[in-house]
Amino acid sequence: MLAASFALLAGLVVGGIWVYRAPYFRVSTVEVVGTQRMSPGTVVSRAGILGESMLTADLAAVQRSIYELPLVAAVRVERDWPSTIRIVIEERRPWGTWEQAGVDYLIDREGVVLAVGERLEPGAPAIRSSEPGTRLVGDRVDYQAVDAAAEIYERLPRQLGTTVAEVAFIKGKGVQVTTADGQIALFGDSSSIAYKLAVWAALAAEARQRHIAYTIVDLRYGNRPVLQ
């Protein structure tokens, strides 16, 4: 009985070693799903898993490595027996345009540059920066400016009854908004955007009642706005 048990155990060990070493259970194919802007070859190269054992391949490590690629928003890695690893990518989604030194950069909501020399259709969020220099895919633009622009594009039509013509990020002034009807608002930093818009709406209503014409409203100083 003991000899039979040892024989069985030895057989299992030998069988396990064979399975581990067998080409049939090696990663021979890496399937990439969901890429549009990214090259599947880049993902396969980054995964570095071809030829490894399907049994012991560290999928968590592969997932972490691919997630570090700048255009990746989410990633899932799974085994497809007997010899395929499937990598499902969710890329970052275009949200708006960042214009800097005369060049358009497509960005996502977090300010990550997705493409150079591209912009979204008219009406999509756009931010013009006075910063010098250039950007590369994967760079992050000023996130506070992006946060401010997102809130302004959402709230301005409801609170002021007009739309955004341009959001600018200007050195020394911060965020500046030009409306479709030609008014300019200085917001300064990206804090308290909702409050600043509420102050602007109240000022605009009062200006209409008093027949006061203005072109510029300075909202940088909280509860001390200035009309010009």
Disulfide bonds with the S-S distance in Angstrom:
none
